[in-house]
Amino acid sequence: MNRDRALQILSQCKPVLQERFGLSALSLFGSTARDSADDNSDVDILVDFDGPATSKQFFGVQFYLEDQLGSAVDLVTAKALRKELKPYVNKDKIDV
């Protein structure tokens, strides 16, 4: 999936994610954000929630986005992002 299409879909999904799952932030990163994804690439998404996320919220967001994007999603919360990976994620990150 190319970057522009992914961002278009994510922008359309964001209001639903905010309402249904309490999402407070949504960003694209990784190969799709760099527009270098191939057919085997997943879509890397960084999210944050209004409060502590339950597994129902987390997996609800992941499955919803996989359905909408038609691709595997690697969903990461800002709180769970390992310290050593933050510079790489922040370099590619595109806020939706």
C-alpha positions in Angstrom: 0.0 0.0 0.0 1.3 3.4 -0.8 1.6 6.3 1.7 -1.1 8.5 0.2 -3.7 5.8 0.1 -2.9 4.7 3.7 -3.1 8.2 5.0 -6.4 8.7 3.2 -7.9 5.6 4.8 -6.5 6.4 8.2 -7.9 10.0 8.1 -11.3 8.5 7.3 -11.1 6.0 10.1 -9.8 8.3 12.8 -13.2 9.7 13.9 -14.6 6.2 14.3 -11.5 5.1 16.2 -11.8 8.1 18.6 -15.5 7.4 19.2 -15.5 3.6 19.5 -12.1 3.0 21.1 -11.0 6.2 22.8 -8.1 6.8 20.5 -6.3 10.1 21.1 -3.4 9.9 18.6 -2.8 8.1 15.3 0.4 8.1 13.3 1.8 6.1 10.4 5.4 5.1 10.4 7.7 2.5 8.8 8.0 1.5 5.2 4.5 2.7 4.3 5.2 6.2 5.7 8.5 6.2 3.7 6.5 5.1 0.7 8.8 2.1 0.2 6.4 -0.7 1.2 6.0 -3.7 -1.0 3.2 -6.3 -1.3 4.5 -8.2 1.7 4.8 -5.2 4.0 2.5 -4.6 7.0 1.3 -1.2 7.9 3.0 0.2 11.0 0.7 2.4 13.1 1.5 4.2 16.4 -1.5 5.0 18.6 -2.3 6.5 21.9 -5.5 6.2 24.0 -7.4 8.7 26.2 -6.5 6.5 29.2 -5.1 3.0 29.9 -6.0 0.8 26.9 -7.7 -2.4 27.5 -7.0 -5.4 25.3 -10.5 -5.0 23.8 -9.6 -1.4 22.7 -6.1 -2.3 21.4 -7.3 -5.3 19.4 -10.4 -3.6 18.3 -8.3 -0.8 16.7 -6.0 -3.3 15.1 -8.7 -5.5 13.6 -10.7 -2.5 12.5 -7.6 -1.0 10.7 -6.7 -4.3 9.1 -10.2 -4.5 7.7 -10.1 -1.0 6.4 -6.6 -1.1 5.0 -6.8 -4.6 3.6 -3.4 -5.3 5.0 -1.7 -6.6 8.2 -1.2 -3.9 10.8 1.6 -3.7 13.3 0.0 -1.6 16.0 2.1 0.0 18.7 1.1 2.2 21.6 3.3 5.2 22.4 3.7 3.9 25.9 4.9 0.5 24.7 7.4 1.8 22.2 10.8 0.8 23.2 13.1 3.7 24.0 15.8 2.6 21.5 13.2 2.5 18.7 11.7 6.0 19.3 14.2 7.9 17.2 13.6 5.7 14.2 9.8 5.8 14.6 9.8 9.6 15.1 12.0 10.1 12.0 9.3 8.4 9.8 6.2 9.2 11.7 3.3 11.0 10.0 0.6 12.2 12.3 -3.0 11.7 11.0 
